[in-house]
């Protein structure tokens, strides 16, 4: 049986460059560049790039404040 916390974690996960790109409003190619340059918070799950929406939102907020 899944708890409410399990659903929250699954809903926060973006799997693949396409999903991350859609969330950030950029292209897939731009996503790969940001990931492989270590600019955006991301990680690998079985060889697939992944990121959490919450981590990306926090990262964007920090960039906005610094600008």
Residue pairs with C-beta under 8 A, 6 or more apart in sequence:
11 53
12 52
12 53
12 54
13 50
13 51
13 52
13 53
14 20
14 23
14 50
14 51
14 52
14 53
14 56
15 45
15 48
15 50
16 48
16 49
16 50
17 28
17 31
17 32
17 35
17 49
18 28
18 31
20 31
20 35
20 40
20 42
20 49
20 50
20 51
20 56
21 27
21 28
21 30
21 31
23 51
23 53
23 56
24 30
24 31
24 40
24 56
24 60
26 34
31 40
31 49
32 49
34 40
35 42
35 49
40 51
40 56
40 59
41 51
41 52
41 55
41 56
41 58
41 59
42 49
42 50
42 51
43 49
43 50
43 51
44 50
